[in-house]
Amino acid sequence: MTLTIGPLPACLGALILAVTPPAATPSQLPPTELRGLRQTESFYPQAEWNPTVPAAESVLGFPLAERAATPEQVVECLKLWAAAAPDRCRLVEYARSHEDRPLHYMLVTSPANLARLDEIQAGTRRLADPWGLGDTEAERLIADLPAVAWLGHTIHGDETEGSDAALATLHYLIGSDDPEARRLREQLVVIVDPLMNPDGRGRFLKMVAEHRGTSPNVDDQSLLHTGYWPRGRGNHYLFDLNRDAILGVHPETRGRIRAIAEWNPVLLVDAHGMGAQDTHLFSPPREPVNPNHPASKPRWARLFAADQARAFDRHHLVYYTGEWNEEWYPGYTDGYASLRGAVGILYEQARIAEDGVRRPEGRILSYRESVQHHVIGELANLTTAANHRADLLRNFLSIRREAVAEEGPYANRTFAILPDPNRSRREAFLELMRLQGFQMFEVAEPLTVAVAVDQLGHDQTDITVPAGTVLLPNRQPLAHLLAAMLEFDPRFTTNVLADERRELLLKGGSKIYDTTAWNLTMFHGLASLMLKSPLPPGVRPLVSLEETASAIGGAT
């Protein structure tokens, strides 16, 4: 059956012509301008640039932070600056990722400090291990040494702003000759770790490139901004490296632990990203905070936060502290640094993958602006560190002295790791303890102790510890970190428990941000005791894990 439509009535044709708009031309439809998406002002308008130090744009091929630099571009920028200013900086590769990408830190300081770098490193090592260090020698070191400040970025690969902020900060520290840049180089040794998770960043930026269009995209629900599983947070094995500091599972973390131990920073910043519709968070954290953190931590956190807040206020930026950020688990990078005696600071910036994001109030937060917030915070923190250089060194020494004090809080307890037939499991644990820098001793003959606590919290009296037991005295320079890693049952305060109960009753969910249990002996399936006594006499330093393993015997 065929349906034939005849000519339209004249009146209907005239009506259609009347309501049909004329054909659009490009001049009638100009592109929508996304105000606030592009900024061209300098990250450091006060800088007096040294012409021999090129800008990052010479490597990137686009203005810094117009979009995220790839891991390869980050490395090329570092190499460019290391070659251009060898009297101000030194580039060090400290690890290789699972995908064989290099992890570097860039050390920046004055030419005079760079010339005596070995001496500075030895001096910080002496403060970190204060056995037998007298007051006169300690004050001489404090007066003489620059403070070491560590800036870490993008441990979660899809929180991309951090690495680009690192490039901006490095360019200023290396390339500017203004008085403040010179003062920072004189007072500090700044170690910038620009990319803590290159595999995750590389994976995520591939997703960004796949979803990049010819027009800007400011919808934070789009794949350009969210990526798709497995995104870029984790490393090659999708492991969250910001939980690995006490576990030391991955090569990125193991290299970083060694580098931090070599330099003993008194300030460590860990720059992160969070939800695109958020603003900016920085330390201090809220409760719960692990009780092994040094008592001076809140005072220093407030001091740095006040200076950072003033810097943000000058730029009319929105920020907050505390809220959801806690430091109960000791494996976060900033919390781990705090347990080593540094001032650990967390940044969380609204995360934008590219272009910008339209916020509920209608304005667009650009990628470059998001990067700039990290840059402002880092300069504020470095300025505070330079202003309080001697006090920071003195605080670091005080924490380490408390750890080894004969009457200190860690003086009368020792962790005992009992022999185990599973040699590989035991050796893995002892290797982790050695990586962390803990002092270990070995029981050569059976040893009777008056009181010990087992892993379930039960007291054991007159117990015999067998030969081959490894002892870790809590009284040692890294006592705070050791206790946080090996204590069997750390307890929340009553106030924290009350807040948690209130949250459960009112909202049906926990207020706790992350894991609450992590004991490393239980993690490795090893029997352990906590002796309520200092290190007993007659034990010998543990020198070789291989010798210990062969003496214990047993299956692998």
N, C-alpha and C positions, 0 to 999 in steps of 0.2 A: 504494500500500500504506500502510495506516495502522497506526501502532504505538500501542497503548493500554497505559498504565501503570496498574495497579490500585492500590488503597490499600496503603500500607506496612504491613508487619507491626507489631503493637503494640510488640514488643521493640525494633525498629529505630527507631521514632518516639521511644521513650523515650530511646534512646541519643543521638539527635540533640539532643533537648532538654537532655540532661545536659551536652553539650560545647559548646553554643552560649552565648557570654558574654552577659550582659545588655546592653541598649543603653547606649552611653556617653553621658554628659551632660557639658556644658562644665566643670562643677565637678570632674569626675573627671580631666580632661585639661588641666591648666593649661599655658599656653604655656611653652616652654623658655626659661629666662633665659640670655642670652648675657652672661656675666660679663665685664667689662672692655670692653664695647663702648661704653658711655657714660661720659664723664668731664665733670665740671662745674667742676673747679677752674680758676682763672685761669691763663692763660699766664704772667702776671707777678704773682705773689702779693705782691711787695714794692711794687708800684706805688701811688702816691698820686694817684688820678685827678682831673684837672681837670674839673669838671662842665660846662664850656663845650665840651668836646671829646667828641662823642657816640661811642659804640661802633659797631663795624661792624654789629652786630645790627640797628640802627635802619634800615639799608639792606637787609640780607640777608633779614630776616624770620625768621631762625633763628640759633641760636648759632654764632659763628664756628667753622669747621672741623667742624661737624656733617655737612656735606657741602660739596663744592667750589663756590666762588662762580663764577658765569659771568663771561665777559669784561666784559659790560655792568655787572654788579654791582661788579666790581673798580673800574671807572672811576667809578661813582657814589660809592663809598667815598672815592676820592681827591678828588673834587670836594667832598664833604661836609667833609672835613678841611681842605682848602685854604681853604674859606669860613669854617670855625670858628676856625682858628688862623693867620691871615695873618702874624703876627709870629714864627711858628716854622717855617713851611714854604712852599714854592712849588711849584706844579704846572706841569710843562713837557711839552708834546706834542713828541716828537722824530721821529716817523715815522708813516706810514700803511701798513697792510698791503695785500696784494693785494686783499683783500676790503673795503678801506676802513675797517678798524677802527683806532682810534687806539692808538699806543704812547706811554706817558707814563713819565716818571720824577718822583718826588717828592723834592724836596730839603728836608732837615730840619736845622736848626741853631739856635743861640741868636738872640734878637732882635738882639743886638749884632753878631753875624756876618752876619745877614741884611741889616742896614743897610749893611754894607760889602762886599757880595757881589762887586761889580765889582772892588774892590781885591784881594780874595782870589783871584779868578780870574786877575787880572793877575799876582799874585805867584807862583801855581803855574805860570803860563805862563813866567815868567822862570826858575824853577828847571828847567823842562823844556827850555829853550833856553839853555844856560849859556855860549855864546860871550861872552867878555869879562866874565863875572860874577866879581867879586873876592870874596875870602874874607869881608871885612867885611860887604859887602852881602848875601852868601849867609847868613851867620849871623844878620843882622838879620831876613831873611825867615823863616828857620827858627824863630826865637824868636817871631815875630809871627803866623804863619799857622796856622790849624787844618789838620789833615790831612783829605784828601778820601777817604772810603770809599764804594765802590760795591757795592751788593748786588743781584745779578741773579737772576731766578727764571723757571723754567718755559720755557726755550728749546725744550724738547720738550713739546708741548702736552698729552700724556697723562701727564706727570709732574706731576700737579696740585698736590701738596702745597706746592710752592714759592710759588705765588701766595697761598695762604691764610696761609702763614707770613709773607709780606711784609705782609699786612694786619695781622697780630698785631704784628709788629715796628714798623710805622708807628704803630699806635695807641699803643704804649708810648712811642716816641720823641716823638710829638707831644703825647700826652695825659697823660703822667705828670709829676708835680712832685716825685718823690722825688729825693734827692741824686744818685744815680747817673745818672738820666735827664738831670738838669740838667748834670752833668759831661760826659756824652757830647755833648750839644748844644754845650757851650762848647769842647770840645777838637776836635770833628770837624764836618765838613760831610758828612752822610750822604745819599747819593743812592740811593734805592730804586727799582729797575726791577722792578715787580711781575709783569709779564707780557710776556715777550720774544717770544712766539708766540701771539697771540690767535686767529688762524685755526685753528691746530691744537687749541687748548684748546676753542674753540667747537664744532668738529667732534666731538671726543671726548666732551664733556659731553652732546651730543645723544644719543650712543650710550648713555651712562650712564642718561639719563632714559628711553630706550626699554626698558631692561632692569631698571629699578628695580621692586621689588615691595613689597607691603605688609609683608612680613617681612624682616628683615635677611638678607643673603647674605654669608657669610664663606668661600665657596669661591673661591679665587683662580683656578681654572680656568674659572669661569663667565664669560659674556659681559659681565656687569656690570663685572668687573674687567679683562678683557682687551680688550674692544671687538672690533671686526672690521675687516678691511682697508678703508680705509688707516689706520685708527686715528687717533691725533692727534700722532704724533711730529713729522712734517714740517709745513711751512707749507701755504699754499694749493696750491702746486705739488709738495707732498710732498718738499720739499727739507729736508735736515737742516741747520738754521741753526747748529748747533754745529760745522759744518765751514766756515762761510762767512766767518769773520772776516778771512782773508787774501784771499778772492776777491771779496767785496763785490758779490755777484750780486743780492741781494734788498733791497727797500726797508727792511725791518726792520733788516738788518745795516748798511746804509749810514747810516741815521739814528743807529744806536748808535755806529758808528765816529766819526762827527762829534761826538757828545755826549761820548764818552770823551776825545777830543782836546781838547775845550773845557775839561774839568775836570782832566785829568791825575791821576786817583786814584792813591794810594799803596797802596791795598788794593782788591782786586776779588774778590768771592765769586760763584761760579756754582753755584746750587742745583739739583740734579737728583734723579731717582728711578731705581731699578733694580728687580730682581726682587722680588716680594712676599715671598718666603721668605728674603730676605737680611736684613741688619741696617742698618748705617750706615757709610759710608766717608767719610773726608775726607783732605785732603793731609797730608803730602807724597807725591808719586808715587814709583813705582819706576823703575828704568831700563827702556828708554832715555829719556833726557832730551836734548832738542836742545842741542847744544854752545853755541849762541848765547845760551842763558839766562844771566843775570848770575851771576857767581860767588857772590854773596851769597844767592842763592835758597835753597839748602838750609838755611842758618842761620835765615833768617826763617820758612821752612816749619816747621822743628822748633819754633821758639818759639811760633808760633800753634797748632800741633798740641798742644803740651804743655798750654797753657791750655784748649784745647777739650776735651782728654781729661779734665782735672780737672773741668770742668763736667759732662761726661757721667758721670763717676764719682760725682759728688754726687747724680745722679739715678738711679744704678744702671743705666745704659744700656749696651748692647753696641755695640761699634764696632771698626773696624780701619782701617789706612792702607795705602798702597802696593798690594800684592797684584796687581791687574790694571791699575791706573791708571798710565798713562805719559804723557809730554809730549814725544814726538818730533815729531809733526805740529804746526805752529805755528798752526793755524786753530781750535783749541779756544778758547773764550772766556777761560778762566782762563790758559791758556798764552800766548795773544795778549797779555793784560794784563801778564804777567810779562815778555815781550819788550819791552814799552813802559816797564818800570821799576817796575811795581807788584808787590806781593805777591799772586799769583794763588792762589786756594783753590777747590778743587772739593768739593762735597758730593754724595753719592749715598745717598739714603734709600730703604728698602724701600717700593715704590710700591703704594699702595692707592687704588682709584678711589672707593670709598664704603663705608660701614658699617665693615668691618674684615676681617681675614683670620685664619683659624685657622692657627697655626704648628705645626710637627711636635711640639713639646713640649706642645701642647694649649691654650696660652693664645691669646687673641685680641689681635692688634695692631689697634687702632682707627685709623680715618682721622685722628681728632683727635690721637691720640698720635704718629702718623707726622708730622703737621704740627709738633707740639711739638718734635720732635728738630731740625728745621731752626731753629726759634725759639731753642732753647738754644744751638746752634752760632753763630748770628748774634750773639746778645748776648755770647757769649764772645769772638768775633773783634773786635767793636766795643770791648769793654773792653780787649783787648790793644792795639788800635790807639790808643786814648786814652792808655793807660799809656806807650806808646812813640812818641807823636806826633812829637817832635823827631827821634828816631833814624830814624823812617820817612822823614821829609822829607829828612834828611841822606843816607840810603841812596839815595833816588830821585835826588838831585842827584849823588851819586857815580857812579851808573850812567850818567847822561847825560854827566857829565864824562869818564868813561872812553871814551864813544862818540866824543867830539870831540877827544880828546887827540892831540897831535902825534906822540907815541911810543906811542899806544895800539894795541890789537890790530887795529883797523879802519883804521888811518891810511894804509896803502900799498896800497889796492886800490880800483878804480872799476869799476862795471858800465857797459858801453857797449851801447846798444840801437841797432843799425844801421838805416839807412833801409830801408823795405819798400814795395813798390808797393801792397800791400793797406792802404790808408789806414784803413779802418774798424777793422781788427784792431789796428793800431798805436795808433790813437787810444783804443781801449778799454783797452789796456794802460796808456797814459800817464794816462788819467783815473783808473784804479785807483791808480796811484802817487800821483797828486795827492790822491785821497781819503784815502789812508793818511798823508799829510802829509810825504812825502819831498821833499827838495830835489833839483831837477833842473837840468841845464845843457845847452846846445846847442853843438855844434861848428859854427862858421861857415865855417871853411876846413879842407881836408884836414889830418889830423894824423897824424904818424908816432910810434908808440910802440915801445919797445924789446922788451917782453915782454907777451904776453897769453895767456890760456887760453880755448879755445873750449868750446862746450857739451858736447863729448865728453871734455874733460879734457886735450886736447893743447895743448902750448905752441906759440905762434906768435911768431916774432921779427921785429923790424923791420917791423911791419905798419902799413899806412896806414888810418886810420879816416876815412871820407868825411864831407864836409860834410852836415849834417842829422842826424848821430848824436846821440842823447841820452845824456848821462852822468849817472849817479847815484853820487856819491862815497860810499863806505861810511863815511867819516869825517863823520858828521852825528849830530844828537841821537838819531835813531831807528835807529842803526847795528845794534843787535841784531836788531830786527825786519826791517830791510832785508836783512841777511845771511841770515836764516832763510828769507825769501821768494825770494831770487834766487840763492843759492849753487847751483852745478850738481851737486855731489856730496857732500853731508854724509855722514859716515862713523860707523857704530856703533863703539863701543869693542870691544876684544878680548873682554872679559868678557861683553858683550851677545851677541856672535856665538857664544861658547861656550855660553851659556845657550840660545840659539836652536837650536843644533845638538843639544843634549841633549834639548830639547823635541821636536824633529822625530824623533829616533831612538827616544825612549821612548814618545811619545804620538801620533806621526804627524801633528802639527799645529803651526802656528806659535804662538809666544808673543806675537808682535807684535799689538797691539790694533787698529791702523788702518793707513792708507796710509803708505808710506815714500818716496814721490816726488811732488813738487808744483811743481817750478820754474815760476815764473810766466811767464818768457819762452817756454819750451817750450810751456806751456799755451796761450799765444796764438799759437804758431807763428811766433815772431820770432827772427831771428838775433841772438845776443848774445855779447859777450866780457867776460871779467873782466881788466881791465888791472892789472898788478902794480905800480901806481904811484898816488900821490895824484892829485887833480884837477889836470889840466895848466893852465898859465896861458893866457890868451887866450880862454877860453870865456865864454859869456854865460848868465845865468840864463834858464831856460825860463819865459816869461811866459804865452804864449797857445798853446794846443793848436791852434787854428784856423790861426794864422800858421805854425806848424810844418808842419801838414798841407799847406797851400798851397805852401810852399817845397819840400816833398818831391815833390809831384805824384803822378801815378799813379792807378790805378783804385780805385774804392770797392768 
